[in-house]
């Protein structure tokens, strides 16, 4: 279950972690020369509860992005793979921080919200904190209508499957313990990494908290998002994750849809039999039977898949307990 928190001031912010707690702000970049310098400057001027370092992971920029990193004396690494998801995983492997924060380099997210993202982690109120663009005012035109509809659809699907209350599963501004990130099973190489992180964390029982953040229009370069192409990728990833997390509910919905669809032709056949004593609409009989059989197969597949998933979780639990000892 997700919760929404608002900043509550400076009190008790470092009650859980000591002053030696390491925080690293990770910025995946690709041709961000127009916004990166200002972003780094704003991060440094932010009032944070603990000292934080900055790590830029670059996906092969052809502009002055890396020159800006050198000028600002910021550590950077060159990404080996391709895509934002791959960049985030590589960056975490190169980090030794206790807490990692992901922020885009295009200037849409504000470093002034860093404090709000870190507070629940430092007070041990969350395992992952997501900056929700939906819960706060955002600049007009910063999110297209198509992306807003897609985000709502993904959020409702996740909330239905996992009984959560997520409002922004696609947010790229989030903070979490590095050990939490490394425990998540993440395969996505592109922008679908965010929704994968959200679902994985919820499925594993981690405390996912949302805090309201501001969101602005992308500055400088054009967006790298392909609304249709990336939307299909995210949707496909979400479906496969949900099939793996809650298969009984997933296939149960499909089964219900087939049963409901079979009611009309089935009712037509039954009406003919009652009123005339004969069944004339043979195609309706066949069609209705196929729908009911398919619905039955779907629920059986869901039950078998649920058994497999629960057995796998028990096995993972036993393995984790063995290593903890």
Backbone bond lengths (Angstrom), bond angles and torsions (degrees), N, CA, C in turn:
res aa  C-N    CA-C-N  psi(-1)  N-CA   C-N-CA  omega(-1)  CA-C   N-CA-C  phi
1 X - - - 1.454 - - 1.523 109.55 -
2 X 1.332 115.78 133.60 1.455 119.85 179.87 1.521 109.95 -92.55
3 X 1.310 113.90 155.72 1.455 120.53 176.95 1.512 108.46 -131.59
4 X 1.324 115.29 158.27 1.459 120.41 176.73 1.510 109.03 -114.86
5 X 1.328 115.93 127.32 1.457 120.77 -179.99 1.521 109.82 -120.17
6 X 1.309 114.17 151.69 1.462 119.92 171.53 1.519 108.41 -119.72
7 X 1.310 115.78 154.22 1.458 119.85 -177.38 1.526 110.39 -58.33
8 X 1.345 115.65 136.73 1.465 119.63 -177.50 1.522 112.08 -118.78
9 X 1.319 116.90 26.00 1.458 119.61 175.80 1.508 113.35 92.30
10 X 1.331 115.69 -167.22 1.453 120.91 -171.50 1.524 113.81 -90.11
11 X 1.319 119.12 -10.24 1.457 120.96 -171.51 1.514 112.55 -67.46
12 X 1.339 115.94 135.62 1.466 123.34 171.24 1.519 114.19 60.38
13 X 1.290 118.73 23.86 1.451 120.05 -172.87 1.514 112.43 -70.85
14 X 1.296 117.81 -28.77 1.465 120.51 -178.97 1.519 111.29 -111.66
15 X 1.329 115.49 32.99 1.463 119.66 -177.24 1.517 111.89 -66.71
16 X 1.329 117.22 -32.34 1.459 120.74 -176.01 1.528 111.29 -92.19
17 X 1.324 116.58 -45.74 1.447 120.73 -176.38 1.527 110.69 -99.28
18 X 1.307 115.16 150.43 1.462 120.57 178.85 1.522 109.91 -85.55
19 X 1.315 114.67 178.00 1.464 119.49 179.21 1.522 111.67 -68.57
20 X 1.330 117.17 -14.52 1.464 121.00 179.25 1.523 112.40 -85.79
21 X 1.320 117.58 -0.79 1.458 120.99 178.89 1.527 109.99 -59.90
22 X 1.323 115.93 129.95 1.461 121.06 -178.07 1.523 110.54 -97.67
23 X 1.322 115.14 129.81 1.466 122.09 177.31 1.521 107.79 -121.23
24 X 1.310 116.25 131.92 1.461 119.80 178.24 1.524 109.86 -127.82
25 X 1.327 114.90 129.26 1.458 121.51 178.93 1.525 107.89 -97.48
26 X 1.322 116.28 116.35 1.463 122.52 -175.11 1.524 109.62 -101.12
27 X 1.327 115.40 127.18 1.463 121.05 -178.16 1.533 109.34 -120.41
28 X 1.333 118.79 103.36 1.475 120.32 172.74 1.528 108.49 -73.37
29 X 1.340 116.42 131.14 1.469 119.32 -177.33 1.515 112.21 -131.03
30 X 1.313 114.27 154.81 1.462 123.48 170.19 1.525 106.88 -158.12
31 X 1.345 114.98 101.34 1.461 121.79 -179.01 1.543 111.92 57.97
32 X 1.316 115.38 62.69 1.469 121.30 -178.02 1.527 111.31 -117.04
33 X 1.327 118.49 33.32 1.464 120.92 -175.02 1.536 112.93 -62.16
34 X 1.310 117.40 -27.75 1.467 120.00 -175.12 1.527 112.61 -78.78
35 X 1.312 117.43 -18.90 1.471 119.63 -175.16 1.527 113.80 -123.47
36 X 1.330 117.98 -19.98 1.465 120.45 -172.54 1.523 113.06 -64.18
37 X 1.331 117.31 -43.93 1.462 120.66 -178.66 1.515 111.82 -58.77
38 X 1.330 116.45 -46.38 1.466 121.32 179.70 1.521 110.74 -65.64
39 X 1.327 116.38 -37.50 1.466 120.49 179.79 1.523 110.70 -63.48
40 X 1.338 116.99 -46.10 1.468 121.01 179.17 1.527 110.54 -62.30
41 X 1.328 115.99 -40.97 1.466 120.61 178.92 1.524 111.04 -62.19
42 X 1.342 116.50 -41.77 1.470 120.61 -179.74 1.523 111.83 -69.46
43 X 1.334 116.43 -34.42 1.472 119.82 177.34 1.522 109.91 -64.15
44 X 1.327 116.44 -43.49 1.467 120.75 -179.22 1.520 112.13 -67.03
45 X 1.315 117.06 -30.34 1.463 119.94 -178.52 1.520 112.38 -87.44
46 X 1.334 117.00 -5.64 1.462 120.28 179.69 1.524 110.53 -70.99
47 X 1.306 115.86 144.11 1.457 121.17 178.19 1.518 107.70 -87.96
48 X 1.336 116.78 101.25 1.456 121.79 -177.97 1.520 110.98 -105.49
49 X 1.336 117.01 149.81 1.467 120.08 -179.77 1.518 113.07 -65.40
50 X 1.331 117.51 -27.96 1.458 122.59 177.96 1.525 109.05 -137.49
51 X 1.305 115.99 160.93 1.455 120.51 179.17 1.519 110.38 -67.92
52 X 1.328 116.45 136.78 1.461 121.18 -178.01 1.522 110.33 -127.43
53 X 1.331 115.50 144.52 1.460 121.24 174.87 1.526 108.60 -102.67
54 X 1.324 115.91 164.64 1.461 121.20 -178.56 1.522 109.53 -122.41
55 X 1.317 115.86 135.41 1.460 122.33 177.88 1.523 108.92 -127.86
56 X 1.321 116.00 122.72 1.464 121.83 176.25 1.526 108.53 -101.79
57 X 1.322 117.15 127.68 1.458 120.75 173.18 1.521 107.26 -114.21
58 X 1.318 115.14 119.14 1.459 120.60 -170.92 1.524 111.32 -105.22
59 X 1.332 114.71 133.89 1.463 120.85 -177.01 1.508 114.59 -91.99
60 X 1.343 117.78 23.42 1.464 120.34 177.62 1.513 113.15 102.84
61 X 1.317 116.87 44.92 1.463 121.14 -178.63 1.530 110.83 -64.21
62 X 1.317 115.14 143.93 1.469 121.17 178.04 1.530 111.13 -108.70
63 X 1.327 116.43 3.08 1.464 119.86 178.02 1.533 109.36 -104.29
64 X 1.304 118.51 -151.55 1.460 122.46 -175.25 1.533 113.13 -94.57
65 X 1.297 118.10 22.23 1.462 121.32 -178.04 1.530 111.80 -56.41
66 X 1.327 117.10 -48.19 1.465 120.78 -178.47 1.526 111.87 -70.03
67 X 1.326 116.91 -31.90 1.465 120.01 175.91 1.526 110.70 -63.32
68 X 1.311 116.17 -36.87 1.465 120.68 178.41 1.528 110.00 -66.46
69 X 1.329 116.59 -39.71 1.468 120.43 177.85 1.528 110.60 -60.36
70 X 1.327 117.01 -43.41 1.462 121.42 179.38 1.524 111.02 -67.05
71 X 1.326 115.35 -40.28 1.466 119.75 179.96 1.517 111.29 -65.08
72 X 1.315 116.30 -37.79 1.467 121.23 -178.85 1.527 112.16 -88.00
73 X 1.332 116.30 1.26 1.468 121.79 179.93 1.536 111.86 56.98
74 X 1.330 114.63 47.14 1.456 121.99 179.82 1.521 108.92 -108.69
75 X 1.318 116.44 134.66 1.469 120.66 179.05 1.531 109.63 -67.46
76 X 1.319 115.36 134.46 1.467 119.07 177.52 1.521 109.85 -139.29
77 X 1.321 114.93 153.99 1.466 121.47 175.71 1.525 108.10 -132.29
78 X 1.325 114.55 152.65 1.457 120.47 178.27 1.525 108.82 -91.99
79 X 1.305 115.59 127.20 1.457 120.92 -178.12 1.531 111.36 -67.61
80 X 1.321 116.48 135.62 1.460 121.37 178.58 1.527 111.43 -83.19
81 X 1.312 116.26 -42.81 1.458 120.45 -179.92 1.517 111.50 -89.84
82 X 1.330 115.31 -163.13 1.455 120.97 179.67 1.528 109.24 -127.28
83 X 1.315 115.48 146.43 1.454 120.46 176.79 1.509 113.34 98.31
84 X 1.343 115.36 156.61 1.461 121.57 -176.77 1.522 111.98 -65.94
85 X 1.333 117.14 -39.83 1.461 120.12 -179.73 1.507 112.13 -61.72
86 X 1.317 115.62 -44.32 1.458 120.63 177.75 1.522 110.87 -62.78
87 X 1.336 116.71 -39.60 1.468 121.32 179.64 1.525 111.09 -62.59
88 X 1.313 117.16 -42.70 1.463 121.07 -177.97 1.532 110.74 -65.52
89 X 1.321 117.08 -41.36 1.469 119.64 179.45 1.521 110.85 -67.03
90 X 1.324 117.36 -41.78 1.465 121.19 179.47 1.525 110.73 -64.16
91 X 1.323 116.49 -39.98 1.470 120.20 -178.59 1.526 111.05 -64.69
92 X 1.321 116.79 -42.20 1.466 120.24 179.80 1.526 110.53 -64.64
93 X 1.328 117.14 -35.88 1.464 120.73 177.43 1.522 111.20 -63.92
94 X 1.333 116.82 -29.38 1.458 121.59 -178.69 1.530 112.71 -90.24
95 X 1.324 116.18 -3.04 1.470 120.32 -176.54 1.524 110.73 -102.94
96 X 1.324 116.42 147.19 1.465 121.28 174.82 1.533 110.70 -116.85
97 X 1.335 115.93 19.06 1.463 120.86 -177.39 1.525 111.42 -74.67
98 X 1.313 115.77 157.39 1.465 121.15 174.00 1.524 110.85 -79.48
99 X 1.330 115.40 -34.69 1.467 121.67 179.95 1.526 108.66 -127.51
100 X 1.332 116.95 133.94 1.460 120.78 176.31 1.526 109.07 -117.06
101 X 1.319 114.68 141.39 1.462 121.84 178.57 1.523 107.87 -120.88
102 X 1.323 116.65 131.05 1.462 121.23 177.33 1.521 109.24 -105.71
103 X 1.332 115.33 129.91 1.466 120.80 177.76 1.521 108.42 -143.08
104 X 1.320 117.15 137.57 1.461 120.87 179.51 1.527 110.54 -71.37
105 X 1.314 115.36 152.46 1.459 120.04 -177.64 1.507 114.67 -91.77
106 X 1.336 117.50 9.25 1.467 120.06 -174.31 1.521 114.28 -93.64
107 X 1.354 116.83 4.37 1.459 119.51 176.06 1.516 115.11 82.89
108 X 1.331 118.57 6.76 1.467 119.97 -179.96 1.522 112.06 -78.60
109 X 1.338 116.74 -30.05 1.462 120.77 179.02 1.523 109.47 -99.29
110 X 1.331 115.33 146.46 1.459 120.32 -176.03 1.531 111.69 -102.16
111 X 1.331 118.16 127.93 1.467 121.58 175.43 1.524 113.36 -61.66
112 X 1.326 117.74 -16.36 1.467 120.17 178.28 1.525 111.39 -65.63
113 X 1.333 117.07 -16.14 1.464 121.18 178.61 1.528 112.65 -91.64
114 X 1.322 117.47 -0.27 1.465 120.51 -178.96 1.518 112.49 -58.47
115 X 1.312 115.45 -41.04 1.462 120.70 -178.21 1.534 111.10 -59.92
116 X 1.333 116.04 -41.78 1.466 120.83 -179.71 1.523 111.42 -66.64
117 X 1.332 116.65 -35.60 1.459 120.52 179.81 1.525 111.58 -70.47
118 X 1.317 116.67 -36.03 1.461 120.52 -175.11 1.521 112.97 -81.22
119 X 1.320 117.30 -28.90 1.466 120.70 -173.15 1.535 113.72 -55.75
120 X 1.346 120.04 -48.83 1.471 118.93 179.91 1.526 113.44 -61.98
121 X 1.325 117.13 -31.42 1.460 120.52 178.86 1.524 110.60 -72.78
122 X 1.301 116.46 -43.77 1.461 120.66 -178.55 1.526 112.44 -68.12
123 X 1.333 116.21 -25.12 1.456 120.60 178.10 1.521 111.93 -99.24
124 X 1.323 116.52 11.02 1.456 122.36 178.69 1.527 112.36 56.12
125 X 1.331 115.45 42.21 1.460 121.15 176.36 1.517 112.40 -103.39
126 X 1.320 117.02 -4.29 1.454 120.83 -177.61 1.522 109.79 -158.84
127 X 1.339 114.98 161.42 1.463 121.57 172.66 1.523 110.54 -105.85
128 X 1.330 115.95 -26.65 1.458 121.14 174.19 1.521 108.32 -144.16
129 X 1.325 115.41 133.98 1.467 120.99 179.72 1.524 108.36 -116.73
130 X 1.321 115.52 127.53 1.459 121.72 -178.18 1.518 109.65 -112.06
131 X 1.312 116.26 130.92 1.453 120.48 176.09 1.516 110.07 -80.79
132 X 1.317 116.79 113.51 1.461 121.06 -176.68 1.523 111.21 -90.64
133 X 1.322 114.84 119.58 1.462 120.24 177.00 1.524 111.07 -78.64
134 X 1.321 116.17 -16.77 1.455 120.99 -177.12 1.527 110.96 -82.21
135 X 1.333 116.03 -33.47 1.462 121.02 -174.37 1.520 113.04 -78.54
136 X 1.315 118.45 -6.55 1.469 121.20 -176.96 1.527 108.74 -133.63
137 X 1.329 115.79 166.99 1.461 119.58 177.52 1.519 110.59 -66.57
138 X 1.297 116.08 137.17 1.464 120.55 177.35 1.527 108.71 -127.42
139 X 1.314 115.05 155.39 1.451 120.69 -177.07 1.526 110.26 -64.41
140 X 1.307 116.80 137.27 1.458 121.84 -178.46 1.526 110.36 -60.25
141 X 1.328 116.22 128.00 1.454 121.25 179.38 1.512 114.33 89.41
142 X 1.343 117.55 -0.71 1.463 120.35 -178.64 1.524 111.94 -70.88
143 X 1.340 116.28 -31.05 1.466 121.44 176.79 1.515 107.96 -123.99
144 X 1.338 116.48 125.43 1.457 120.47 -178.38 1.528 110.63 -69.57
145 X 1.329 115.51 160.33 1.468 120.65 178.80 1.515 111.04 -60.75
146 X 1.330 116.52 -40.30 1.466 121.56 -179.78 1.532 110.31 -61.86
147 X 1.334 116.34 -45.13 1.470 120.48 179.68 1.526 111.78 -67.47
148 X 1.335 116.95 -35.03 1.461 120.83 178.41 1.526 110.76 -64.40
149 X 1.331 116.06 -44.34 1.469 120.39 179.12 1.522 110.25 -63.58
150 X 1.345 116.16 -44.22 1.459 120.13 179.41 1.514 112.05 -62.14
151 X 1.336 116.16 -42.22 1.466 120.83 179.59 1.535 110.88 -62.02
152 X 1.324 116.61 -43.94 1.464 120.73 179.18 1.526 110.92 -62.35
153 X 1.329 116.32 -40.84 1.464 120.76 -179.75 1.525 110.67 -63.38
154 X 1.335 116.70 -45.34 1.465 120.71 179.27 1.533 110.57 -64.55
155 X 1.343 116.42 -42.45 1.467 120.10 -179.23 1.525 111.24 -61.15
156 X 1.325 116.60 -44.41 1.464 120.12 -178.40 1.522 111.64 -67.31
157 X 1.325 115.83 -36.02 1.459 119.65 177.57 1.524 110.71 -64.21
158 X 1.337 116.13 -45.70 1.471 121.38 179.10 1.526 110.47 -63.40
159 X 1.321 116.72 -45.94 1.462 120.65 -177.84 1.529 111.83 -64.03
160 X 1.324 116.51 -36.84 1.465 120.15 177.95 1.523 110.95 -67.50
161 X 1.327 116.21 -43.66 1.469 120.17 -175.91 1.521 112.63 -73.49
162 X 1.346 116.84 -35.01 1.469 120.16 -172.10 1.529 113.59 -115.03
163 X 1.330 117.12 6.65 1.464 121.53 178.77 1.531 111.49 54.54
164 X 1.315 115.47 45.35 1.468 121.61 -179.81 1.523 109.12 -111.30
165 X 1.315 116.67 -173.30 1.468 121.29 179.67 1.529 110.30 -137.53
166 X 1.311 115.80 43.42 1.463 121.91 179.95 1.524 110.64 -65.43
167 X 1.330 116.69 138.44 1.460 120.90 176.72 1.526 112.81 -112.58
168 X 1.337 117.51 -17.38 1.467 119.79 -177.30 1.531 110.13 -149.97
169 X 1.321 116.31 77.11 1.465 121.02 -177.27 1.519 112.61 -71.50
170 X 1.339 117.86 -15.61 1.461 121.53 -176.23 1.524 113.27 -99.54
171 X 1.315 117.12 5.99 1.470 119.61 -178.78 1.528 111.01 -62.75
172 X 1.334 115.48 135.73 1.456 120.96 178.35 1.518 113.10 -95.07
173 X 1.311 116.70 5.12 1.469 122.63 -178.11 1.524 107.61 -110.99
174 X 1.321 116.99 103.27 1.467 120.05 -176.95 1.516 110.58 -153.63
175 X 1.325 114.96 154.94 1.462 121.95 179.21 1.520 108.62 -130.12
176 X 1.320 116.28 145.28 1.469 120.83 179.22 1.517 110.05 -161.37
177 X 1.316 115.16 162.76 1.455 119.51 175.24 1.521 108.55 -66.07
178 X 1.325 116.48 141.10 1.461 119.65 -179.90 1.527 110.77 -61.89
179 X 1.344 117.35 -36.64 1.463 120.38 179.31 1.529 110.58 -65.66
180 X 1.328 117.05 -31.12 1.467 120.42 176.32 1.516 110.51 -67.84
181 X 1.335 116.29 -45.38 1.462 120.21 178.87 1.527 111.00 -58.91
182 X 1.327 116.67 -43.04 1.458 120.51 -177.28 1.526 111.84 -70.23
183 X 1.327 117.44 -19.52 1.463 120.94 178.36 1.523 112.11 -84.86
184 X 1.334 117.07 -14.89 1.459 120.76 179.19 1.523 110.15 -79.03
185 X 1.320 116.34 138.45 1.464 121.12 177.94 1.532 107.16 -90.11
186 X 1.331 115.90 102.06 1.464 121.92 -174.36 1.523 110.77 -119.08
187 X 1.321 116.18 124.09 1.466 120.99 -179.51 1.521 113.14 -114.04
188 X 1.327 117.43 -19.16 1.461 121.47 -173.01 1.523 111.51 -66.04
189 X 1.317 115.63 140.10 1.458 121.46 178.86 1.522 112.01 -104.83
190 X 1.324 117.73 -12.31 1.454 120.65 -174.06 1.525 111.07 -115.97
191 X 1.337 116.22 -151.32 1.464 121.20 -174.70 1.522 113.24 -70.57
192 X 1.328 118.33 -13.00 1.461 119.46 178.94 1.523 112.65 -72.75
193 X 1.346 116.63 -2.33 1.461 121.42 179.26 1.531 111.26 -58.69
194 X 1.342 117.63 -33.58 1.468 120.17 -177.11 1.529 111.89 -66.36
195 X 1.325 116.41 -47.53 1.464 118.77 -179.95 1.522 110.30 -68.04
196 X 1.327 116.87 -31.61 1.460 120.68 177.65 1.532 110.52 -66.44
197 X 1.327 116.95 -41.84 1.462 121.07 177.17 1.526 111.09 -61.73
198 X 1.325 116.01 -43.38 1.458 120.57 -178.53 1.517 111.62 -61.72
199 X 1.332 116.41 -50.43 1.469 120.72 -177.47 1.523 110.93 -66.69
200 X 1.329 117.02 -42.08 1.463 120.62 -179.81 1.530 111.32 -61.52
201 X 1.331 116.14 -44.15 1.462 119.95 -179.13 1.527 111.15 -64.41
202 X 1.330 116.99 -43.38 1.462 120.70 178.81 1.524 111.09 -65.13
203 X 1.334 116.29 -42.20 1.464 120.55 -178.08 1.526 111.64 -65.06
204 X 1.326 116.91 -32.55 1.459 120.78 -179.11 1.532 112.55 -85.94
205 X 1.319 115.99 0.79 1.459 119.48 176.56 1.512 115.05 84.11
206 X 1.325 118.22 13.20 1.463 120.07 177.40 1.528 110.45 -72.57
207 X 1.315 115.25 152.21 1.457 121.23 178.93 1.527 109.15 -80.49
208 X 1.312 116.13 109.59 1.467 122.08 -179.67 1.523 108.11 -105.48
209 X 1.323 115.45 119.32 1.464 121.48 -178.02 1.521 108.89 -117.63
210 X 1.322 116.45 139.07 1.462 120.87 175.34 1.526 109.54 -106.74
211 X 1.324 116.23 139.52 1.466 121.17 173.44 1.525 107.60 -124.56
212 X 1.303 117.82 142.73 1.475 120.35 -179.84 1.526 111.37 -69.77
213 X 1.313 115.98 137.78 1.465 121.60 178.30 1.525 109.28 -134.02
214 X 1.320 114.97 161.53 1.463 120.16 173.74 1.524 108.75 -87.81
215 X 1.319 116.27 155.63 1.470 120.73 -178.28 1.516 108.56 -144.83
216 X 1.338 115.20 129.19 1.456 120.03 -176.11 1.510 113.31 -114.48
217 X 1.310 115.35 175.08 1.465 121.71 178.04 1.517 109.39 -74.26
218 X 1.316 116.61 140.12 1.457 121.53 179.12 1.518 109.82 -60.28
219 X 1.333 115.86 131.89 1.461 122.26 -178.28 1.526 110.92 -101.28
220 X 1.315 116.19 145.63 1.467 120.30 173.60 1.512 113.07 82.61
221 X 1.322 117.98 -103.73 1.457 122.85 -173.92 1.521 111.36 -78.00
222 X 1.335 114.88 164.87 1.454 120.84 177.46 1.515 110.13 -74.93
223 X 1.338 114.81 155.78 1.450 119.43 179.41 1.528 111.59 -63.38
224 X 1.329 115.80 145.50 1.466 120.88 178.48 1.527 111.32 -89.88
225 X 1.327 115.54 -1.51 1.453 119.97 -179.67 1.519 111.21 -78.56
226 X 1.315 115.93 136.55 1.454 123.15 170.67 1.526 105.79 -106.86
227 X 1.342 118.59 100.87 1.459 120.71 -172.44 1.527 113.82 -50.56
228 X 1.328 117.42 -45.84 1.459 120.27 -177.91 1.527 111.69 -75.29
229 X 1.343 115.92 -51.86 1.462 120.11 -177.73 1.519 112.72 -63.21
230 X 1.338 116.30 -48.45 1.464 119.90 179.54 1.525 111.34 -68.88
231 X 1.340 115.83 -32.08 1.465 119.13 176.84 1.514 111.75 -63.42
232 X 1.320 116.68 -40.99 1.463 120.99 177.45 1.521 110.43 -64.90
233 X 1.341 116.59 -42.59 1.470 120.51 178.42 1.524 111.38 -61.58
234 X 1.338 115.46 -45.38 1.461 119.94 -179.32 1.525 110.69 -64.88
235 X 1.334 115.90 -43.03 1.454 119.60 179.28 1.516 112.15 -63.09
236 X 1.323 116.84 -41.97 1.467 121.05 178.48 1.525 110.50 -64.43
237 X 1.330 116.30 -43.61 1.461 120.12 178.09 1.521 111.16 -61.95
238 X 1.339 116.18 -43.57 1.460 120.90 -179.38 1.525 111.31 -61.70
239 X 1.333 117.01 -43.14 1.461 120.57 -179.86 1.526 111.69 -62.83
240 X 1.328 116.45 -44.97 1.464 120.00 -179.77 1.531 111.33 -65.24
241 X 1.335 116.45 -37.48 1.465 119.65 179.19 1.528 110.00 -66.53
242 X 1.341 116.55 -45.48 1.461 120.27 -179.03 1.519 111.73 -65.46
243 X 1.339 116.74 -35.07 1.462 120.07 175.33 1.522 110.57 -62.10
244 X 1.310 115.93 -32.85 1.461 121.07 -178.77 1.530 112.18 -84.26
245 X 1.330 116.87 -26.83 1.464 121.13 -176.20 1.532 111.89 -88.58
246 X 1.327 116.68 -47.51 1.465 121.29 -175.68 1.526 109.74 -137.87
247 X 1.335 117.83 68.16 1.463 120.58 -173.57 1.522 114.43 -65.73
248 X 1.332 118.08 -33.34 1.459 119.93 -178.38 1.525 111.18 -63.97
249 X 1.330 116.33 -43.24 1.462 119.76 178.25 1.530 110.55 -68.83
250 X 1.331 117.10 -39.67 1.461 121.90 -179.15 1.530 110.21 -61.28
251 X 1.338 116.60 -54.64 1.463 119.99 -178.33 1.529 111.47 -73.78
252 X 1.352 116.64 -23.29 1.453 119.59 175.94 1.515 111.87 -63.97
253 X 1.328 116.08 -41.04 1.467 120.66 177.84 1.523 110.12 -64.30
254 X 1.340 116.80 -43.10 1.464 120.91 178.15 1.525 110.29 -62.11
255 X 1.339 116.40 -43.56 1.458 121.13 178.91 1.520 111.17 -61.11
256 X 1.326 116.42 -44.35 1.461 120.91 179.21 1.525 111.09 -60.57
257 X 1.336 116.46 -40.51 1.463 120.99 179.39 1.535 110.84 -61.38
258 X 1.324 117.45 -42.62 1.473 120.93 178.90 1.534 111.04 -66.16
259 X 1.336 116.88 -41.06 1.465 119.68 179.67 1.524 111.29 -64.85
260 X 1.329 116.42 -42.63 1.467 120.75 179.07 1.529 109.86 -63.82
261 X 1.351 116.70 -42.16 1.470 120.37 179.57 1.525 111.66 -64.51
262 X 1.316 116.49 -29.51 1.465 119.99 -178.89 1.507 114.07 -81.63
263 X 1.358 117.22 -10.24 1.459 119.82 -177.17 1.532 112.86 -66.67
264 X 1.335 117.01 -40.23 1.468 119.52 -175.72 1.528 112.23 -65.69
265 X 1.341 119.09 -54.99 1.473 117.58 177.56 1.526 112.03 -63.21
266 X 1.322 117.56 -32.16 1.460 120.19 177.84 1.516 111.29 -66.91
267 X 1.354 116.63 -41.70 1.468 121.04 178.17 1.522 110.83 -65.49
268 X 1.332 116.73 -35.57 1.464 121.17 178.59 1.528 111.00 -63.03
269 X 1.332 115.83 -44.39 1.464 120.87 178.81 1.530 110.62 -64.06
270 X 1.329 116.27 -43.79 1.455 120.82 -179.73 1.522 111.22 -64.09
271 X 1.331 117.75 -38.53 1.471 122.04 178.12 1.521 110.93 -63.50
272 X 1.338 116.51 -42.21 1.470 120.59 178.20 1.521 111.35 -61.87
273 X 1.317 115.75 -42.35 1.457 120.71 -178.33 1.524 111.03 -65.18
274 X 1.323 117.40 -39.02 1.464 121.48 -177.61 1.531 111.18 -73.53
275 X 1.331 116.72 -41.94 1.469 120.52 -173.70 1.522 113.59 -84.00
276 X 1.324 117.27 -35.72 1.475 120.13 -175.78 1.520 113.19 -110.60
277 X 1.299 117.25 -18.96 1.454 120.85 -176.67 1.506 113.58 82.73
278 X 1.311 116.63 -4.02 1.471 122.16 179.32 1.520 110.46 -127.47
279 X 1.316 115.48 159.97 1.460 121.44 174.59 1.517 108.31 -111.52
280 X 1.328 114.92 110.80 1.470 120.62 -177.79 1.525 111.47 -95.02
281 X 1.341 116.93 -38.98 1.475 121.58 -174.75 1.529 110.11 -82.50
282 X 1.330 116.38 75.82 1.463 121.19 179.23 1.528 111.86 -61.48
283 X 1.370 119.42 -41.02 1.473 119.23 177.55 1.529 112.62 -57.15
284 X 1.339 117.02 -34.95 1.464 120.06 178.47 1.526 111.35 -66.74
285 X 1.336 115.15 -35.86 1.464 119.48 177.31 1.519 110.41 -62.75
286 X 1.344 115.30 -47.77 1.462 120.91 -178.68 1.529 110.68 -63.94
287 X 1.349 115.96 -45.90 1.466 120.36 -177.84 1.527 111.35 -63.25
288 X 1.336 116.02 -45.85 1.454 120.56 179.86 1.528 111.29 -63.02
289 X 1.319 116.48 -40.88 1.465 120.66 179.51 1.521 111.12 -63.60
290 X 1.339 115.83 -41.72 1.468 119.92 179.45 1.526 111.08 -62.74
291 X 1.332 116.59 -41.50 1.460 120.19 -179.60 1.535 110.95 -65.40
292 X 1.328 116.73 -43.46 1.465 120.12 -179.97 1.532 111.56 -66.34
293 X 1.325 116.11 -39.69 1.469 120.32 178.84 1.526 110.22 -65.68
294 X 1.345 116.10 -43.06 1.461 120.20 178.89 1.526 110.98 -62.87
295 X 1.340 116.46 -40.02 1.453 120.42 176.97 1.515 112.05 -62.65
296 X 1.335 115.87 -39.96 1.460 120.06 178.69 1.526 111.01 -66.03
297 X 1.333 116.27 -42.36 1.463 120.57 178.61 1.525 110.21 -62.28
298 X 1.331 116.88 -39.75 1.466 121.05 -179.11 1.525 111.54 -62.02
299 X 1.330 116.92 -43.59 1.467 118.91 -178.47 1.525 110.86 -70.61
300 X 1.340 116.94 -32.89 1.467 119.74 176.47 1.531 110.41 -67.06
301 X 1.342 116.56 -42.59 1.463 120.78 176.82 1.525 110.24 -60.65
302 X 1.337 116.21 -40.11 1.456 120.05 178.64 1.519 112.50 -63.35
303 X 1.325 116.99 -40.59 1.460 121.16 179.86 1.522 111.38 -66.79
304 X 1.341 116.30 -43.33 1.472 120.26 178.22 1.529 110.09 -64.41
305 X 1.340 116.55 -43.21 1.471 120.60 179.50 1.522 110.95 -63.28
306 X 1.334 117.34 -39.25 1.465 121.40 178.27 1.525 110.66 -62.08
307 X 1.339 115.90 -40.38 1.458 120.58 178.13 1.526 110.83 -63.03
308 X 1.338 116.73 -42.32 1.461 121.43 179.52 1.522 110.79 -64.46
309 X 1.340 116.38 -44.95 1.466 120.81 -178.68 1.527 111.10 -63.71
310 X 1.331 117.32 -43.60 1.461 119.92 -179.87 1.529 111.43 -66.79
311 X 1.319 116.79 -37.01 1.467 120.21 176.94 1.519 110.70 -64.74
312 X 1.339 116.19 -39.53 1.463 120.43 178.64 1.520 110.89 -65.67
313 X 1.334 117.05 -40.02 1.464 120.46 179.54 1.525 110.85 -65.16
314 X 1.328 116.40 -40.32 1.468 119.38 177.74 1.522 110.29 -62.63
315 X 1.321 115.81 -41.64 1.463 120.66 179.41 1.521 110.63 -63.61
316 X 1.339 117.27 -43.38 1.461 121.43 177.68 1.523 110.59 -61.53
317 X 1.329 116.33 -40.91 1.463 120.83 -179.95 1.527 111.04 -62.91
318 X 1.329 116.44 -43.91 1.459 120.24 179.47 1.524 111.75 -65.12
319 X 1.340 115.99 -40.07 1.474 120.61 179.10 1.525 110.07 -64.69
320 X 1.353 116.61 -44.03 1.461 120.77 179.87 1.521 111.46 -62.83
321 X 1.332 116.88 -41.34 1.467 120.68 178.21 1.518 110.91 -63.28
322 X 1.327 116.33 -37.45 1.461 120.40 -179.91 1.523 110.74 -65.04
323 X 1.341 116.06 -42.33 1.467 119.54 -179.69 1.522 111.87 -72.27
324 X 1.341 116.86 -31.56 1.469 119.77 178.21 1.533 111.59 -65.21
325 X 1.310 116.12 -31.97 1.450 120.69 178.92 1.535 111.23 -72.07
